[in-house]
């Protein structure tokens, strides 16, 4: 499939009828664009439930789709399906990890100065609940900050602020026995992820961002060595090996014990369809195309005198504007979808394989 063929699958990127302005959608870091095949798959699942009821055949279909969704997400993380839990968001997976950690007032958790509220909120709750000290350090220094009291490192794989990548030395941190939780919201589906190469203990990610699935989909990788060590915070029906055993029912021995208690079947169908479309284009090709377009945008912004936030070879590009919210509003009026980052001086563009040079040229047209 050629890039133009991929782009044609996303209605938001199609030319507007009656001469309306096209949309340059550059916001996959919040929510990726929805493909026509993704919408059709979700609608078909809803229609099936409406037409035939949601009884045993419907649930069998739902469970089959969950198997496919888990396999797709596992492939994006470079691991086996049994190591991946299906969640409703990046944050839910991280909450499950933090809630299962045995920490106290004498323990330290290291995080960075570039974290999203989706991690900072749970870390704040962890501190209030257990007394554990949460120490914030510069993003590039999270590995070297580990000390005798450190019991965990929790930080982004790819920073949501500007696309900077976590230090590779975190692999040695995890190998030393200090578990590493990575927030992969801007990683999975955007850049190549291999949890074994990263050496992380846990990796939470989203389905609605770079995976282009429905809101309410996500994943959590749990390293095999932690399958028995991380207790499930509340196993319910589908988390159990045999729910008929009542109070004696045991949770699954693998990452399924951490699955969300309820997953919308139309969201599962959407996730599978979205993965199939991107796989047809080629996930590796998608990552390379997006990173290449993002690098070109960086060069053009710098040529126009803009200060670009520190970044790696990723799909996020953030730069300084005097009035970020005002810039984003003006862009919206011109049909360009980007975002500002509250508390930061940046405007952020999220560049995907579905974008093209014209999208970026329109954005650059607003940069004086």
N, C-alpha and C positions, 0 to 999 in steps of 0.2 A: 504494500500500500504506500502510495506517495503522500507527502505532507498535505497536499491539497485534498486528497481523498479523506484523510483523517479529519481535517478541519471541516469538511462538508458534513460530517456526522453531528456537529454541535450546532443546534439551532441558534444559540445566542450569537454565534459568529457569522451567521448568514446575512446576506444583504437584506435590508429592511424593504418592505413593500411600499409602493407609492413614493419612492424617493426619500424615505426616512433615513436618518443617519445610522450607519452600521455601528455595531458595538465592538470596541477593542477590549476584550475581556482579559485582564491581567491581574486576576485576584484568586488564583488557585490556592494561594497560601492561606486563604480563608475557606473558600469552597471552590472546588474545581467545577468546570462547566459540565453540564449533563448532556450526554449523547442521546440521539434519537432512539438507538437500540436499548439504551439503559432505561429510558422512560417507558418504552414499549414493554420491556420485561417486568417492570414494576406494575404497570397497568394490567398486564396479563395475570399477574398473581392476584391482584385485587379483584379482577373480573371473575377469576376462578372461584374465589371465596364467595363472591356475591351470587354467582349463578348456581353453584353446586353445594354451597354450605361449607363450613370449616369443620369437617369431621375427619375420620381416620385417613382417607386418601389425601386430603389437603395437608395434614400434618406429615404424612410420609413424603410428600413432595417438598415441604418446607425443610425437613431434616436432610433430604438429599441435596438440596441447595446449600445448606450449611456445610456439608462435607466439601462441596466444591468451593465455597467461599473460603473455608479454612485452608484448603490446598493452595488456592490462589494467593492468599495472604502469606502463607508460608514460603511460597516461591519468591515473593517480593522481599522477604527477609533472609532468604538463603538458608532455610532450615526445614526440618520435617514438620508435617502437619500436627503431630502430637505435641509439639512444643509451643503451639499457638492457641491462645484463647480468643474467642470472638467477643468483642466488647461493643459498647455504644459510642466510644470516643477514645482519643488518646488519654484524656484525663481520667476516665473511669479505670483504665488499666493501671495507671500510676497510683490512683487511690487504693486499688486492691493490693498493690505491692506494699505501699507505705503502711496500710492498716495491718498487714500481716507481719511486719518487722517487730522483733522483740527488742525495743529500745527503751532507755531510761535516761534520767537526768545527767548521768555521767558520760553519755554517748554524744557523739558529734556526727552531723550530716553536713557534707559540703555541697553547696550549690553555687551557681554563678550569678553575676550581675546582669545577665542577659536573658533571664528566664521569663517565660510566659506565665500569666496568672493561673493557667491550668495546672502548673506545677507548684507555683508559689503558694497558692491557696491550700492545697493538701499538705505542703510542708509546714505552713503556719498551724494548721490543725494538728499535725503530728507533734509539734512543739508544745501546744497547749494541752494535748492529751497525755503526753509521756514525759514532758520536761526536757526531751532531747534538744541539744543546742544545734541550731541551724546556722552555719557560717557561710556568708556570702563572700566570694572571691572573684577576681577577674576571670572571665570565661576561659581565656587562654591558659590560666594557671590552675585549673581545677585539679589536675593530676598531681602537680608538685606541691599542692597545699595539703595533701594527705599526711596526717600525723598519727601519733599513738592512740589518740582518742577517737579517730575517725572510724565509724562503723558503716558508712555508706557514702557514696557519691551519687547525686541526682542532678542531672543537667541535660541540656539539649544535645542531640546529635548534630543538627544543623540549627543555628540560632535563628529564631523568628525575626530578630531585629534587622539583620542584614545578610544572612546567609553564611556566616562564619562557621567553620567546622570544628567540632570538639577535638582536643589534642589526642593524637594516636596513643600517647602514653597511658591513657585510661585502660588499655588492654593489660598493661603490667599491674595496674592497681587492682583490677579484678582477679588477676592471676595470683596476687598476693593474699587473697582471701577477703578483700573489702568489696562487697557487692556494688555493682555500678548499674544504676537505672538511667536509661537514656530516653529522653522525650524525642520521639522520632516523627513528630507531626510534620516537620518540613523535610523529612528524610525519605520515608517510604513512598515509593512511586515517583519521587523527584530525582533522587540520585541512587546509584547502585548501593544496596545494603546487603552486607554479609555479616550476620551477627557473630559468627565464629571468628571472622577476621577482626571485627571490632572488639571481641572478647568480653562484651557486655553480659551482665547477668539477666537483665530485664530490658525490654525494648517495647515501649508503647507507641502506637501510631494510629492515624486516622484513616477512615475510608472515604470521607467526603472531600478531602483536599486533592492531593495529586493522584489519588486513585479514581477520582471522578465518580464516586458512588453517592449514596444517599446520606443525608445528615442522620446520625444515629447508628453509624457503622464504624468499627474500629478493631484493633488487634492488640494483643499483648503477648510478647515472647517471654517465656520463662525457661532459663537454661536447664537442661536435664538434671544437673547436680542440685538444683533447687526445687525440683518437682515435689519432693517430700518435705522440704524445709519450709516452704511458704504455705501457711495454712489458708484455705479458702475462707473469706470473711462471712459467707452466708450461703452455702450450697443449697440449691433448690432442685426442683424436679429433674431437669436435664443435666444437672451437675453430678447426679448420683448414678452409681453403677446399677442399682436396683432400687428404685424409689419405693417399691412395695414393701421393703424391709422396715419402713417407718423410722423410728429413732435409731435403729441399728444400721440404717443405710449409710454406706460409705461413699465418699466422693470419688470420682474417676482418678486414677493414679497419675494422669498426665495433665496437660494444661487445660483440658475441658473443665476441670474443677473450678476454673476461674472465669468461665463463660458468663456473660451477662444473663440474668435470670429470664429475660424475655427479649427477643430480637424480632423486629417487624419483618415478616416474610417478604413483603414487597421490597424492603431495603436489602435483604439478602439476595433476592433476584436481581436487583439493580447492581449490586456489587459484582455478581458473577458476570453479568452482561458487560459492565464497564471493563472488567479485567480482560474479557475475551476480545473486545474491540482493541484495547491497547496492546494486547499480545499479538493480534493480527498485524498491527503496525510494527511491533517490536519494542519491548520495554527498553532494551539497551539503546536502540536507535532513538527512542523518545527522549531518553535522558541526555544523550549526546546533542541532539538537536536543540533541546531547551537550554542546555548549558552554553552552547555556542551562541544562540541568540542573546542570552543574558550577557555574555562577555562582550558582544558587539554593542549592546546597550550601554554597558559600563564605559567603554571607550568613547562613545558618542557623548555621554553625559560629562565626562572629564574634559573632553574637547570643548565643551560649552562652559567650562569653569565650575562645574558642580563638584562638591565633596561627596564622594561615595563611601558608604560605611564599609568597614572591614568585612571581607567575604572570602569564601573559598570558591572552588569551581562548582557552584550550585545554581539554583534556579531563581533565587531571590536577589533583587537589586534595590538597595535603599540609598537615598541621597538626601542631603540637607536642603530644605526650603525655609525661607523666613516665616512663612505661614503655611505649614503642612496641610491643615484642615481646609484652608481656603483653596490651596492648589488642587486638592482632591475634589472639592466641590466644583471648581472650574472644569476639571477633567471630566467629571460626571456629566456636566452640561454639554460637553463635546462628544459624549458617547464613549468615554474611556474609563474603564472601571479599574481603579487602583485603591490604595488605602493609606491613611496615615497611622502612626503608632503612638497612642497616648503616652505622654511622658518622655517621648523621644523627638528629636528635631527632624525626623525623617518622613519622607514619602516612600512607599514601597510598591514595587511592581513585581508580580509573580509571573514568570515567563514559562509557558508550557510548549510542548511539541505542536500543539494545535494552533499556536500563534504564528504569525508571519512577520516579515519585515515591515509591511504596511502598518500593522498594529503599533510597532515600536516607533516608526516614523511619525505617526499621528501623535504619540505621546511626546516625542522630542519637539514637535511643533509648538508645544506649550512651554517649553523651556527656553527662556530668553537668554 
